[in-house]
Amino acid sequence: MYSILYNIAMLLSLSIFFATYPFKRLTRLSSHQVIVGVVIGFSGILVMLNPLVITEGLFFDSRTILLVVSGMVFGAIPTLVGAAMMIIYRLTQGGSGIATGLSTITVSSLIGIIWHRLRFEKVMQRGHVKTIELVAVGVVTHIFMLLTLSLIPASDRGEALRQMVVPTLVFYPLGTYLLSLLLFSQAHRITDQIETEKSERLFKTMFEQAPIGMSSTDLDSGKIMNINQSYLDLLGYQREEVVGRRWEEFTHPEDLVASANTTEFLHTDETGVLNLDKRLIRKDGAVVWLNLSLSAFATVDMDHRESLGMAVDVTERKNWEQRILWASDHDALTGLYNRVHFENFVQELEMEHSARLIVAFLDVNGLKLLNEAFGRDEGNRLLARIAEILQSNLIEGDYLSRVGGDEFAIFFFDQEAGQVETFLSRASSDIALIDIMGSVAPSVSWGTSEVDWSGHSLNDAIKEAEMNLASRKVVDSPNMRGKAVYAIINTLYEKNQREELHSRRVSELCEKLARAHGMGQEAANEIRLVGLLHDIGKIGIDEALLNKTDRLDADEWKQVKRHCEIGYRLLSAVEDMAGFAHHVLYHHERFDGTGYPKGIKGEEIPLGSRIITIADAFDAMTASRT
């Protein structure tokens, strides 16, 4: 009995060897497995040297435990190599128990190998093996061992059964369980260690080669522990210039408070993940926006907590966001606040009830007329210049907004009415000095109202200021428009003297034709004026086309034809001239309907337009083109 227990104890020492077995680490397992098999074979021979002797040539040892566990843990090749060595050694021993000895070696090896084939991978993946399963393998193996005793000569069989039944069914399964438990525990430990090392290598590779910035920071000291190359590229630093420093040294001053709050959150929330946008300052002084994903962690062997950070450059996205936010409440042309911001600002002021507030609305006179005459670009240039003048004269703290196409709103805080009037008059004088094609002096009208917080709202004052503006424009705008029309026609004449001579001749012919038709003096004078202005729309046509001596192509001719409609819109904008604007619109129509721009014919064409058409055609045929 002592020999059996000694044998089992020797087998348990195999676990020391197994601790050095590199599970899943070698790439050439075949040669390695042979070496393991040789070690198993020598271990088996070692236990066979200390057997329990029943009779001469009949002895028992714990080789079955070794072989079944080797098969379970190491698989076929190591087990078969070891079994072959034991078989050879047993053959050299001879004796009456040789058949039983060879059978036990074969059966225990096969049981272990079969179990390995069916169960090993699942057990290793699961991370543990059930006790009952190990015990069952030991019991089954050694039941087969008892069955092989039938191969012993009958004279020795009884003594063998008497001495081996209890050890075979109790100690051998127990030894199988203990040895397999030790080996599987070590196998799991080594496998876990290898997986951990693999994870660490994988993380290190991901950390160093990640296309996004990654860093680790000591939360207690705030120092940067590690940082990858992508992060360094974002900041423009070398590794030695960053590691060991604190993030506050690279943080934009406006984000320092948010940075401190982030650190506090990571200190107090053990499992939290924080996502935020933050500005850092590059080595070259440029500001870079980063989207940071931060999480805190601590391992068992760490006496402090660290944070893992991942950073993505979102500078371009932030710049677009800022542009969009700016565009949402600013006017793109002038850079002033727009109508949306104005409405929100009014709501805020309604709740604050400022001590003293004067509201002013300012409108550009005749902007539509100027756009028609000189093009929208010239009108936009005028608006931008007016915005600059108003802003340059504005006192800090006052509010200026472009609330419409040609309308501006100004809020004057804590100022007297006289001061506001002085501001508006000075701005109006500066605006009148703006040069528009060297001919027209722009003008503005305004209306004001002081807010009475005691019984009225800010909106009441705004309505009153708009009404005052409308009243003032009744006086200012027509006068300005009339002057603008004559300034426009003079500009056209200055640019093209041929057009001036042509218009004057047409004007005289129109008066004569009107008289010949029997019109009175007043009507004849009106037709004379229309004749003078009939080509005013050419102010909006490219001067190169007007002066071109060669035949116009289709596109050029299409551009020239627009002068009728441009002239119509210019004159329609002036109250005193709106009544005969249609004469200008139709002065290129033909009696047979082949004219332009509408293609009307016969009596549909106004009489004044027909007179201008005849005079215009006569002058074109009789005057030389110079």
Secondary structure, DSSP 4 states (H G I P E B T S, - for coil): -HHHHHHHHHHHTHHHHHTT--TTT-S-HHHHHHHHHHHHHHHHHHHHTS-EEEETTEEE-SHHHHHHHHHHHH-HHHHHHHHHHHHHHHHHH-STTHHHHHHHHHHHHHHHHHHHHHHHHHHHHHT---HHHHHHHHHHHHHHHHHGGGGS-HHHHHHHHHHHHHIIIIIHHHHHHHHHHHHHHHHHHHHHHHHHHHHHHHHHHHHHH-SSEEEEEETTT-BEEEE-HHHHHHHT--GGGTTTSBGGGTB-GGGHHHHHHHHHHHHH-SS-EEEEEEEEE-TTS-EEEEEEEEEEE--TT-SS-EEEEEEEE-HHHHHHHHHHHHHHHB-TTT-SB-HHHHHHHHHHHHHH--SSEEEEEEEETTHHHHHHHH-HHHHHHHHHHHHHHHHHHPPTT-EEEE-SSSEEEEEEES--HHHHHHHHHHHHHHHHT--BTTTB---EEEEEEE--TTT--HHHHHHHHHHHHHHHHHHHHHHHHHHHHHHHHHHHHHH-HHHHHHHHHHHHHHHHHHHHTT--HHHHHHHHHHHHHTTGGGGGS-HHHHT--SPP-HHHHHHHHTHHHHHHHHHHTSTTTGGGHHHHHTTT--TTS--SSS---GGGS-HHHHHHHHHHHHHHHHS---
